[in-house]
Amino acid sequence: MTPAINLAKKQKITHTVHEYSHDPGHESYGTEAAEKLGVAAAQVFKTLVVSLDGKELAVGVVPVSSMLSMKLIAKALGAKKAAMANQADVERSTGYVLGGVSPLGQKKRLKTVIDASAQGFDSIYVSAGRRGLEIELAAEDLRKLVGGIFAPIAQGADG
C-alpha cells in the first residue's frame, strides 16, 4: 500500500490499482505505463512538481503524451513564472521518489492543477506512489482528493 492508495480507500473513491513490471532502462515512466497497461498515452497522466516564482511548490498533472507549459501553470496559479522544482525539494515535499510521484497522498498538500483534457475521459491513470504502480480513477475524484483545479496546462510534445 502507498499513501496514494490509502487516501483513495479512506475517502471511499472508486478506483482500480494497476501494477506492471517497471523496466529501469525505460526512458519515460509515463509512456512505459501507457504501453504496459495498453492504454492511450493521453489517458495516462504524469505528476510534475514546479516552483512558483522561486517561492512555493505546486503540482501539474498532464498527459504523458504532452509537456507541461510553465507559462500556463504559472498563469493558472496566479504566479509570474514557474520552473521545474529540483529533485530534492520534490522528494522532500511529496514523500515520493521521482518516477513514482503521485498527486495523491503527498506529505505536504501542494496547489494542484490538472490539465483540462482529463475531463474528457471516464477515468484517468496517475502514479499510485511508486514506479510500476498506477491508480485509475475519475478525473473529478482526483480533483476533489487533491483540492485542485482543472486548467489547460499541457502543450504538445512537439511544441
Beta strands, then each sheet from edge to edge (+ up, - down):
strand 1: 15-19
strand 2: 45-52
strand 3: 56-63
strand 4: 66-68
strand 5: 82-84
strand 6: 111-115
strand 7: 124-130
strand 8: 133-137
strand 9: 149-151
strand 10: 154-156
sheet 1: 1+ 8- 7+
sheet 2: 5+ 2- 3+ 6+ 9+
sheet 3: 4+ 10-
end
